[in-house]
């Protein structure tokens, strides 16, 4: 009996999780993973700044509530070998004064009474397609709690302005972040970057499981080749086939283009993220990598800027200042960089001007978690069967869940389980 062949198209976290699940559950399969880029990881991968300073494409933070991601990293032996630094999540909100010279600081501990008072109503499901802004106004949450914690948390987690972000999606984030109690708030930071500490160990596991990984192999189309099998048409006129099953571990738009189908995605569904990286040189006192600093606009005209310190290394320590929910306008990107620089200068003082810096805008960082976009997610399961051996998984497929590494991993595993069933 010939070996059953399966193609996984897309080497992001969803594709990696899908291929790993298939190879682990059914060793007799022939699994081929195709990735258009020269490296795995998709939109959540590692980069090297100036060829020696490890950073990420954006800033990514894992918490213990991401159970599927952590289980995948554990199976890849990425957690017990010094790849990740564990800490406890600490939150400090800063509201800058109009002149930018001082700030009001509020910690999570200081907000705890307001949070406990509002929690019962925050755990009640929002009714209808309401925005985060509208839902919080109805929830009885205090102005201080909304300003210092809930709005910045919503915009950071959903990468969508709170006036258009889905309240149902945000509530799921709150539930997920507390479902393991205090243990959910333990953080994991890659000691170097996501690729070196997470993706590379997973890739090594895939090779050990005999998964064939093909980099720089862009799939342009998938067509039937008889007998229920599928053929992949690659760039430069190459073909690969025939596969019994094909899993498209891709964003919805890319999946639709490959299959030449109209996209059900809402227009303007993607959101950019801007990240300003600053490098503290070796020997300078480091800052805690367990702390998140949210800097608020005193006038409320702009969303918060979130600052994190990455684990230090021989290169020094990298600080990242993340501006979420960016529009597509280049002028808006320039304005966001100016605001990030102002926040960095306020946080670091005189030290700021002498530091090396690097500004990155990922224009297609995530999909916007609006009520309309969430209504297109599968109601049951975290994947879609496209019929006749075609499957689709991605980070936008988990019901009422925003674009995260965890949602990508959940979707990839769910598609693999459905295929095997």
C-alpha positions in Angstrom: 0.0 0.0 0.0 1.6 3.4 -1.0 2.5 5.8 1.7 -0.1 8.5 2.3 1.4 11.9 1.3 0.4 15.2 2.9 1.5 18.7 2.0 1.5 21.5 4.6 1.7 24.9 2.8 3.0 27.6 5.1 5.8 27.4 7.7 4.4 29.8 10.3 3.5 28.6 13.8 0.2 27.1 12.5 2.0 25.0 9.8 4.7 23.9 12.2 2.1 22.8 14.8 0.1 21.0 12.1 3.1 19.1 10.7 4.4 18.2 14.1 1.0 16.9 15.2 0.7 14.8 12.0 4.1 13.3 12.2 3.8 12.6 15.9 0.4 10.9 15.7 0.9 8.9 12.5 4.6 8.1 11.9 3.8 6.3 8.5 2.8 9.5 6.7 5.0 11.3 4.2 4.7 15.0 5.2 6.2 17.8 3.2 6.2 21.4 4.5 6.5 24.2 2.0 7.5 27.8 3.0 8.0 30.7 0.6 10.5 32.6 2.9 14.1 31.6 3.5 13.2 30.8 7.2 10.3 29.3 9.2 8.1 31.2 11.6 5.9 33.4 9.4 5.0 36.7 11.0 6.3 35.6 14.5 10.0 34.9 13.9 13.4 36.0 14.9 15.7 38.5 13.3 19.3 39.7 13.7 19.9 43.4 14.0 23.4 44.4 12.8 24.1 40.7 12.3 24.6 40.0 16.0 21.8 41.4 18.1 18.8 39.0 18.2 15.4 40.6 18.1 11.9 39.5 16.8 9.7 40.7 14.0 7.8 42.8 16.4 7.8 42.0 20.1 6.3 38.7 21.3 5.6 37.6 24.9 4.3 34.2 25.9 2.4 33.5 29.1 1.6 30.2 30.8 -2.0 30.5 29.6 -0.7 29.6 26.1 -0.9 25.9 27.0 -0.7 24.5 23.4 2.3 26.6 22.5 4.2 25.6 25.6 3.4 22.0 25.1 4.8 22.2 21.6 8.0 23.9 22.8 8.3 21.3 25.5 8.0 18.4 23.0 10.7 20.2 20.9 13.0 20.3 24.1 13.0 24.1 23.9 12.1 24.8 27.5 14.6 22.9 29.5 17.8 23.9 27.8 18.1 27.6 28.7 16.2 28.9 25.6 13.6 30.8 27.6 13.6 33.1 30.7 10.6 32.8 33.1 9.3 35.6 35.2 6.1 36.9 36.6 4.0 39.5 34.7 4.2 42.9 36.2 2.2 45.8 34.8 2.9 49.5 35.2 0.9 52.3 33.5 2.4 55.7 32.8 0.4 58.7 31.8 2.8 61.3 30.4 2.3 64.9 31.2 1.6 67.2 28.3 5.2 68.5 28.4 6.5 64.9 28.5 8.7 65.6 31.5 6.8 63.7 34.1 4.3 60.9 34.4 1.7 59.4 36.7 2.5 55.8 37.5 -0.1 53.2 38.4 0.7 49.5 39.1 -1.5 46.5 38.7 -1.5 46.2 42.5 -2.9 49.7 42.8 -5.7 48.8 40.3 -6.6 45.6 42.0 -9.6 46.9 44.1 -11.1 48.4 40.9 -10.4 45.2 39.0 -12.0 43.0 41.6 -15.1 45.2 41.7 -15.5 45.1 38.0 -14.6 41.4 37.5 -18.1 39.8 37.8 -19.5 42.0 35.1 -16.4 41.6 32.9 -17.0 37.9 33.0 -20.5 38.3 31.6 -20.5 37.8 27.8 -21.0 40.9 25.8 -24.3 41.1 23.9 -24.2 41.5 20.2 -21.4 42.9 18.1 -20.3 45.5 20.6 -16.8 47.2 20.6 -14.4 47.1 23.5 -15.0 50.8 24.2 -18.8 50.3 24.3 -18.6 47.2 26.4 -16.3 48.8 29.0 -18.6 51.8 29.2 -21.5 49.4 30.1 -19.4 47.2 32.4 -19.1 49.6 35.3 -15.3 49.5 35.1 -13.8 52.7 36.7 -12.2 55.3 34.5 -8.8 54.6 36.1 -9.1 50.8 35.4 -10.2 51.4 31.8 -7.4 54.0 31.2 -4.5 52.3 32.9 -5.2 48.6 32.2 -8.2 47.5 30.1 -7.8 49.8 27.1 -4.0 49.3 26.7 -4.4 45.5 27.3 -7.2 45.3 24.7 -5.3 47.3 22.0 -2.1 45.4 22.6 -3.7 41.9 22.6 -6.1 42.5 19.7 -3.9 45.0 17.7 -7.1 46.9 17.0 -8.3 50.3 18.2 -10.6 49.8 21.1 -13.4 51.7 19.5 -13.6 49.0 16.8 -12.2 45.9 18.5 -14.5 43.0 19.4 -15.6 42.9 23.0 -16.3 39.2 22.7 -12.7 38.6 21.6 -11.3 40.7 24.4 -13.3 39.0 27.0 -11.9 35.6 25.7 -8.4 37.1 26.2 -9.3 38.0 29.8 -10.7 34.5 30.5 -7.7 32.8 28.9 -5.3 34.9 30.9 -6.9 33.8 34.2 -8.1 30.3 33.6 -5.0 28.8 35.4 -5.2 31.3 38.2 -2.1 33.2 39.1 0.0 30.6 37.2 -1.4 32.0 33.9 0.5 35.2 34.4 4.0 33.7 34.4 5.8 35.0 31.4 8.3 33.4 29.0 10.8 35.5 27.0 13.1 34.0 24.4 16.7 34.6 25.7 17.8 35.4 22.1 14.9 35.5 19.7 11.8 33.5 18.6 13.7 31.7 15.8 16.8 30.6 17.8 14.9 29.7 21.0 11.6 28.4 19.6 11.3 27.8 15.9 14.8 26.2 15.4 14.1 23.5 18.1 10.7 22.8 16.5 12.4 22.5 13.1 14.9 20.0 14.5 12.0 18.0 15.9 10.3 17.9 12.5 13.5 16.7 10.9 13.8 14.0 13.5 10.2 13.0 12.7 11.2 12.7 9.0 9.1 15.8 7.9 10.6 17.2 4.7 10.9 21.0 5.0 11.2 23.0 1.8 12.2 26.6 2.2 12.0 29.3 -0.6 9.3 27.2 -2.3 6.3 29.5 -2.9 3.1 27.7 -3.7 1.1 29.6 -6.4 -1.8 27.3 -6.9 -3.3 23.9 -5.9 -5.1 21.8 -8.5 -6.7 18.4 -8.7 -4.6 15.8 -10.5 -7.0 12.8 -10.6 -7.9 10.1 -8.2 -8.7 12.6 -5.4 -5.1 13.8 -5.3 -3.7 17.3 -5.4 -0.7 18.9 -7.2 1.1 22.0 -6.0 2.2 24.6 -8.6 5.3 26.5 -7.4 6.9 29.7 -8.6 9.1 29.4 -11.6 6.9 26.8 -13.1 7.8 23.9 -10.8 5.2 21.4 -9.7 5.0 18.9 -6.7 2.5 16.1 -6.5 0.4 14.2 -6.1 -0.6 14.7 -2.5 -3.5 12.9 -0.8 -4.2 15.8 1.5 -3.2 19.5 1.5 -3.3 21.7 4.5 -3.1 25.5 3.8 -1.6 27.0 6.9 -2.0 30.5 5.6 -3.9 33.7 6.2 -7.3 33.7 4.6 -6.3 36.1 1.8 -3.3 33.9 0.8 -5.4 30.8 0.9 -8.1 32.3 -1.3 -5.4 33.4 -3.9 -3.9 30.0 -4.1 -7.3 28.3 -4.7 -8.5 31.2 -6.9 -11.6 31.7 -4.7 -13.2 35.0 -3.6 -12.1 36.0 -0.1 -14.7 36.3 2.6 -12.3 38.5 4.6 -13.5 42.0 5.4 -11.7 44.8 3.5 -9.0 46.6 5.5 -8.7 43.5 7.8 -5.0 43.7 8.4 -3.3 46.0 11.0 0.3 47.1 11.2 2.6 47.1 14.2 5.5 49.5 14.7 8.4 48.6 17.0 11.2 50.8 18.1 14.2 48.8 19.4 16.9 50.4 21.5 20.2 48.7 22.5 21.6 49.2 26.0 25.4 48.3 25.7 27.0 45.6 27.8 27.9 46.8 31.3 24.9 49.1 31.7 22.4 48.1 34.5 19.7 46.0 33.0 15.9 46.4 33.3 13.6 43.6 34.4 12.3 41.5 31.5 9.2 40.5 33.5 7.8 44.1 33.5 5.4 45.6 31.0 5.2 49.4 30.9 2.2 50.9 29.1 2.6 54.6 28.3 -0.7 56.5 27.9 -1.4 59.5 25.8 -2.6 62.2 28.3 -5.2 63.4 25.8 -6.5 59.9 24.8 -6.0 60.7 21.1 -3.6 57.9 20.5 -3.4 54.3 21.7 -0.8 53.3 24.3 2.8 52.4 23.6 4.0 49.3 25.4 7.6 49.0 26.4 9.4 45.7 27.4 12.9 44.8 28.2 14.2 41.7 26.6 16.6 39.3 28.5 20.2 40.6 28.4 23.0 38.8 26.6 26.6 39.4 25.4 25.3 42.0 23.0 23.7 44.0 25.9 20.0 44.4 26.4 17.3 45.3 23.9 14.4 47.5 24.9 11.3 47.4 22.6 8.6 50.1 22.3 5.5 48.7 20.5 2.9 50.8 18.8 -0.2 48.6 18.0 -3.1 49.1 15.7 -1.3 51.3 13.1 -3.2 52.4 10.0 -1.6 51.8 6.6 -0.6 55.5 6.1 3.2 56.2 6.0 2.5 59.5 7.7 0.9 57.6 10.6 3.9 55.4 10.8 6.2 58.4 11.0 4.1 59.9 13.7 4.1 56.6 15.6 7.9 56.5 15.5 8.1 60.1 16.9 5.7 59.1 19.7 7.8 56.0 20.5 11.0 58.1 20.6 9.3 60.5 23.0 8.3 57.6 25.3 11.8 56.2 25.2 13.3 59.5 26.0 10.9 60.0 28.9 11.6 56.4 30.3 15.4 56.5 29.8 16.2 60.1 30.3 19.6 61.4 29.2 20.8 57.9 28.3 18.2 57.7 25.4 20.0 60.0 22.9 23.2 57.9 22.8 21.6 54.5 22.2 21.5 52.6 18.9 18.0 52.3 17.6 16.1 50.3 14.9 12.5 51.0 13.8 10.4 48.2 12.2 6.9 48.4 10.8 5.2 45.1 9.9 2.4 46.2 7.6 0.6 42.9 7.6 1.3 42.0 11.3 -2.1 40.7 12.2 -5.7 40.7 11.2 -8.0 43.3 12.9 -10.1 41.6 15.6 -13.3 43.5 14.8 -16.8 42.1 15.5 -17.2 41.6 11.7 -13.9 39.7 11.4 -14.7 37.5 14.4 -18.1 36.6 12.9 -16.2 34.9 10.1 -14.4 32.5 12.4 -15.5 28.9 12.5 -18.2 28.4 15.1 -17.0 24.9 15.8 -13.4 23.8 15.6 -10.4 26.0 14.9 -10.0 25.0 11.2 -12.0 24.6 8.0 -12.4 21.6 5.7 -12.5 22.9 2.2 -13.6 19.5 0.9 -12.0 16.6 -0.9 -8.8 16.6 1.1 -8.2 20.4 1.4 -7.9 22.0 4.8 -7.3 25.5 6.1 -5.8 26.6 9.4 -4.4 29.9 10.6 -4.3 32.2 13.6 -7.6 33.8 12.6 -9.5 30.5 12.9 -10.0 30.1 16.7 -13.4 31.3 17.7 -13.3 34.7 19.6 -9.5 34.6 19.8 -7.2 37.2 18.4 -4.0 36.7 16.3 -1.4 35.1 18.6 1.1 32.4 18.5 -1.3 30.3 20.7 -4.2 30.7 18.2 -1.9 29.7 15.4 -0.8 26.6 17.2 -4.3 25.6 18.3 -5.6 25.9 14.7 -2.7 23.9 13.2 -3.2 21.0 15.8 -7.0 21.1 15.2 -6.6 20.8 11.5 -4.2 17.9 11.9 -6.5 16.0 14.3 -9.5 16.5 11.9 -7.4 15.2 8.9 -6.3 12.1 10.9 -9.8 11.4 12.0 
